Each structure stands twice: as C-alpha cells, then as structure tokens.
Amino acid sequence: MTNSVRDAKRNVKYRKICATSNNFMKVLAEGTLVLHVACHGEKNTPKNFPNYKREDGDFLIFEDEEGEAHYLSEKELRRLIERSKVELQCVIIASCYSGQTAKTFHNAGVNHVICIKEDEKIDDAAMIEFSKQFYYFLFTGKTVCEAFDLAKLSI
C-alpha cells in the first residue's frame, strides 16, 4: 500500500499493524474508513473444529499477544462491529474462505466488501498485486467499484 499512496501522490493516513484481536478492536474504535484485513480464514466444519457450532460461522485467524493463533468467529466479529458503531466504508479481506465473513461485514453496515469466494483459497502473489492496483486506482479518484474492476484486470 505504501507504494500505491506514493505513486498516487495523495496524503492518506494509514498504519500497518499486526492482526491481533486487540488491534482489530483499536482500529474499529478509531473510526477507520477503509480496513484491509490480511489473515487466514478457516471453514467451520466438524473436522476442523471438534467443538463445532454452526451458528458461530466461519473463522478469521488473528494472533493473540503471544503470537499464537486466535480464532475470531463471524459471530464475534459481528458483535465487535456492532459495539464499535464504526461506519466502515470499505473492507478488503485477504484471507481464504472469506465469503461468509464478507457477508458479516456487509450485514454490519459496510457498503463495499472485497473478498475471496467462499470456498476458495487465496493466492498470495495475486492478492498483493490486486491490492497495489486497487489502492492506486482508489487513491487517484476512482470509485470503489471502478478501482475493483481495474484491479481485477491486473491479475
């Protein structure tokens, strides 16, 4: 993203922090407009999670303060967003199996959510290239939808 900001010659306030649950809550509390979440996702199945509860939805995998995996369910994500009262304009989810999580962000009031199809894994190189192009086009005045369409052409 740094290169996209520089190349677009725009003054954009951003920061890059580790995807911990605590940092996620802090970012929401700051009133973030665009959120780019780069983490892993995991399908909620009895095989993956022995204490399977379908109503929890799928999971994003953040880190805890010791660097260990912290599983954040869709149910918990929805609760955090609703409590924060933040008005996110756009969320980019760079994780596998993020389709259902995207629906959670959308149902919480986010107008634009970009994700990977629900049953697909993400290719890291493709996501990096997509992100660079998306932010460049967004920062040079394209709408979210236009930036999305143009960035898709790059991959």
VENJOGI-V454193 format. One line per field, one symbol per residue. ss: DSSP state (H for helix, E for strand, L for the rest). phi: phi as a letter, one per 20 degrees, with the letter a starting at -180 (. if undefined). psi: psi as a letter, one per 20 degrees, with the letter a starting at -180 (. if undefined). A space follows every 50 residues. Layout:
# VENJOGI-V454193
ss: ???
phi: ???
psi: ???
This chain:
# VENJOGI-V454193
ss: LHHHHHHHLLLLLLLLLLLEHHHHHHHHHLLLLEEEEELEEELLLLLLLL LLLHHHLLEEEEELLLLLEEEEEHHHHHHHHHHHLLLLLEEEEELLLLHH HHHHHHHLLLLEEELLLLLLLLLHHHHHHHHHHHHHHHHLLLLHHHHHHH HHHLL
phi: .gfffffelcecebbdcfedfffffffffemgeccdddbecbfecgffcg egcgffmfcededefenefcedfgffggfffffflfdgebcdddbflegf fgfffffeoffccdbeggdcedegfffffgfgfgfgfffdoffgffffff ffffd
psi: hghhgghilqopprqoqqmrgghghggghikpgppoooaqqppnqhghoh lpohiiarqqoaqaijjqpoporhggggggghhhkqmphpppomqqljgh hghggghjjphppprqqgkqrqoghghggggggghghgijjqrggggggh hhhi.
